[in-house]
Amino acid sequence: MLVYNMMTGPLMVNTYLGADPETKKAFIVDPGGYSREMVDLIAEEGYEILYIILTHGHGDHICGVEKFMETYPQAKLVAAKAEEEMLADPRLNMSTMTCGMTVSLHPHILVEEGDTIDVGDIELRFVMTPGHTKGGMCIITEKAVFSGDTLFNASIGRTDFPGGSYEELLDSIRTKLFVLPDDTDVYPGHMGPTSIGFEKKNNPFL
């Protein structure tokens, strides 16, 4: 799997493009804003976008969804079932405050614990990691995890927003992410990449 990262939106969210280099099938994670640079890259490499996947429903991670969906109308929007209400309600997802526009989203595919989808030869597995939001989730591949705002490089997501829980977040990380191999790459929603092994040894919250 090839992973590209471009920061998008007012809060500079890490928006990822994951691609199978053999089949050219690809997916986008957390479009906080629209990226012409990413669109140009997709066109240059000949990637076919199958899915746009949201790790959670906060406005800074979703304000680029509608524009990307216009660009790739064949793509299916994927999110956790437990995040359905937040995605649909601009008051809950705080999109107006975050990016100056009201965003109301209705995913094509709502996933739950352990569900999987295939992108070419890549299997994506979804694990529910509540704590930052009640419907927060991480996306796990064979050697990487897209952690959204659950786990950062030497930090963790905020828990002071509605639906947040510090205890739940720590439990999610310990039981869902720290069981992965130490050499698993972690691609978080903010800041730089890290690894499971590094976080086990160095994350001051855990």
GUKEZA-793329 format. One record per residue: x, y, z of N, C-alpha, C, O in turn. Coordinates in steps of 0.1 Angstrom, whole numbers, plus 5000, padded with zeros to 4 digits. Example, Ala and Ser with C-alpha at 12.3 -4.5 7.8 and 13.67 -1.06 7.14 Angstrom:
REM residues 2
513249435078512349555078513249675078514249675085 512849785071513749895071512950005079513450115080 
This chain:
REM residues 206
500849885000500050005000500950125000501850135008 500550224991501250354991500350454999499150454998 500950535007500250635015500850775013502050795014 499950865009500251005006499551085017498451055021 500151195021499551275031499551425027500651475023 498451485027498351635024497551695035496451655038 498051805041497251875051496151965045496452045036 494951955050493852025044492952095055493052055066 492252195050491252265059491952365068493152365069 491152445075491652555083492452505095493352575099 492252375100492952325111494052225107494652155115 494352225094495452145088495452005092496351945099 494351935089494151795092495051715082495151755070 495551605087496251515078495151435070494451355075 495151465057494251395048495051295040496051335034 494651165041495451065035494851005022493650995021 495750975013495350895001496050755002497350755002 495350655003495950515003495650454990494550454985 496650384984496450324971497150194970498250164975 496550104962497149974958497850004945497250024935 499249994945499950034933499749934921499949964910 499249814924499049714914497749734907497649734894 496649754914495349764908494949904906493949934899 495650004912495350144911494050184918493550294916 493550094926492350124934492850204947493950184952 492050304951492450394962491350444970490150424967 491750504982490750554991491350684997492550704998 490450775002490850895009490350885023489150845026 491150935033490750935047490751075052491751155050 489651115058489451245065489751365057490751435060 488951395046489251525039488751645046487551685045 489651705054489251825062488951945053488352045057 489451945041489252045031489551985017490051865016 489252055007489552004993490952034989491452144991 491651934983493051954979493151934964493051824959 493452044957493752034943495051954941495151884931 495951964950497251884949496951734949497551664941 496051694958495751554959494951514946495251404941 494051594941493351564929494251544917494151454909 495251634916496251624906497051494907497351434897 497451464919498251344921497451214917497951124910 496151214921495251104917495251084902495250974897 495051194895494951194881496251154874496251074865 497351204879498751164874499051014875499550954866 498650964887498950824890497850724884498050604884 496750784880495650704874494950624885494450514882 494850674897494150604907492650614906492050714901 491850514910490450514910489950514925490250424933 489350624929488850644943487550564945486550594939 487650464953486550374957485750424969484550414970 486550474979485950514991486550644997487650674995 485650725004486150825012485750785026484550765029 486750775035486450715048486750825059487750895059 485850825069485950925080486250855093485450765097 487250895100487550835113486650885124486350815133 486051005122485051055131484451185125484851225113 483451235132482551335125482851485128482051565124 483951515134484251655137484451735124485051685115 484051865124484051945112485451955106485551955093 486551955114487851975108488251855099489251855092 487551745101487851625093486851595082487051495074 485851675080484851645070484451755061483651735052 485051875062484651985054485051975039484552055031 485851885036486151865021485351745015485551725003 484551685023483851565017483051595005483151524995 482151695006481251714995481951754982481451704972 482951834983483651864971484451744965484451724953 484951664973485651534968484551444962484851374953 483351444968482351354963481851404949481551324941 481951534947481551584934482651544924482351514912 483851544928484951504919485051364916485351314905 484651274926484651134925483251074928483151014939 482251094920480951054923480750904925479750864931 481650834920481550684921481950644935481650524939 482650724943483150694956482050674966481050754966 482150584975481250564986481750624999482950605002 480950695006481350755019481150655030480050595031 482150635038482250535049482450595062483350675063 481650555072481850605086481250505096480550415092 481650525108481050435119479550465121479150575120 478850355123477450365125477150455137476150535137 477950445148477850525160478050675158477750755166 478550715146478850855143477850915134477951025130 476750835131475750875121475051015125474951095116 474751025137473951145142474851265141474451375136 476151255145477051375145477251415130477251535128 477451325121477751355108476551435101476751515093 475351395105474151455099473851595105473151675098 474251625117473851745124475051845125475951825132 474951955117476052055118476252115132477452155135 475252115140475552165154476452065161477252115169 476251945159477051845166478451825160479451815167 478551835147479851815141480651955141481851955137 480052055144480752185146481352235133482352305133 480752205122481352235109481252385106482252445100 480252455111480152605109481252675116481852765111 481552635128482552695136483952655130484852745131 484052535125485352485121485752545108486952585106 484852535098485252575084484352675078484452695066 483452735086482552835080481452795071480952875063 481152665071480052615063479352505070479952435079 478052485067477252375074477452255066477152245054 477852145072478052015066477151915072477151895084 476351855064475451745068475651625059475351635047 476251515065476651405057475851275060475451255072 475551195050474851075052475550965045475450945033 476450895052477350795046476550685038475450645042 477250635028476650525020476850395028475950305027 477950385035478250265042478550295057479450375060 477750235066478050255080478650125086478050015084 479750135092480450015096480450005111480250095119 480649875116480749845130482049765133482749735123 482249735145483449665149483749545141482949455139 485049545135485449425128485049415113485549335106 484249515109483849515094485049535086486049605090 485049485073486149505064485649545050484449515047 486449615043486249645029487549625022488649635028 487549595009488749575001488849684991487949734985 490149734990490549834980491649764972492749774976 491249714961492249634953492649514962491749434966 493949494964494449384972494649424987495149354994 494149544990494249595004492949565012491949605007 493149505023491949495032492049595043493049615050 490949675044490749765055489849715065488749675062 490349715078489449665089489149775098490049855102 487949785103487549895111487349855126486749755128 487949925135487849905149487250025155487750145152 486350015164485650125171486550165183486850085191 486950295183487750345193487150475199487650585197 486050465207485450575213486350645223487250575229 486050765225486750845235486950985231486651085238 487451005218487451145213486051185209485551295212 485351095202483951105200483350965202484050865203 482050955204481450825207481550725195481550605197 481650785183481750695171483050705164483150675152 484050735172485450745166485850605162485550505169 486650585151487150455147488550475141488950585137 489250365140490550355134490450255122489650165122 491250275112491350195100492650115100493650175100 492549985101493749905102493949825089493049765083 495249835084495649745073496749655078496949645090 497349575069498349475074499449535082499849475092 499949655078501149715085500949855089501949925092 499649905089499450045092498150065099497249985097 497950175106496650215111496450365109497350445113 495350405104494950545103494150565116493050525118 494750645125494250655139493350785141492850795152 493150865131492250985133492751065145493951095146 491851105154492151175166492151095178491951145189 492350965176492450875188493850875194494050895205 494850855185496250845189497150935181497050925168 497951015187498851105180500351065184500550975192 501251125177502651105181502951165194502951285196 503151075204503351115218502251195224502451275233 501051175220499851245225498551165222498651055216 497451215226496151155224495151255220495451375222 493951215215492951315212492351385224492351325235 491751495221490951565232489751485236489151415228 489351505248488151435253487151535259486251495266 487351665257486451765263485351815254484651905258 485251745242484051775234482851685238483051585244 481651725234480551635237480751495232481151475220 480451395240480651255236482051205239482351085238 482951295244484251255247484451185261483651225270 485351105262485651035275487050995276487550915268 487851055286489251025287489450875290490350815284 488650815299488750675303488550585291489250495288 487450615283487150535271488350545261488650445254 488850665259489950685249491150605253491750535244 491550605265492750525270492450375268493350305264 491250335271490850195270490950155255491350045251 490450245246490350215232491850195227492050105219 492750285231494050275226494750145231495450075223 494550115244495249995250494649865244495449775242 493349865242492749735238492649715223492549595219 492649825216492449805201493649835193493849775182 494549925198495749965190497049905196497849865188 497149905209498449855214498549705213499549645217 497549635208497649495206498149465192498449355188 498449575184498949555171500449535172501049575182 501149485161502649465162503349605164502849705159 504449605171505149725174505549795161505649925161 505849725150506249795138505149845129505349885118 503949845134502749905127502950055126503050125136 502850105114502950255112501650315116500550255114 501650425123500450505127500450635120501350715120 499250655113499050775105497950855112496750825110 498250955120497251025128496551135121497051175110 495551195127494751305121495551435122495251525114 496451445131497251565132498651525136498951415141 499651615134501051595137501551485128500951435118 502851445131503551355122503251205125502651175135 503651115116503450975118504250915129505250985134 503850805134504650735145504450585143504150545132 504750515153504550365153503950315166504050385176 503350205166502750145178503850125189503650155200 504950065184506050045194506550175201506850175213 506750275193507150405198506150455209506550505219 504850445205503850505215503750425227503550475238 503950285227503950205239505050255248504850255261 506250295243507350325252507350475255507950505266 506850555247507050705249505850795251506050905254 504650735249503450825250503250855265502950765273 503250985269503151015284501750985289501650985301 500750975281499450955285499150805288498150775294 500050725283499750575284500850505291500750375292 
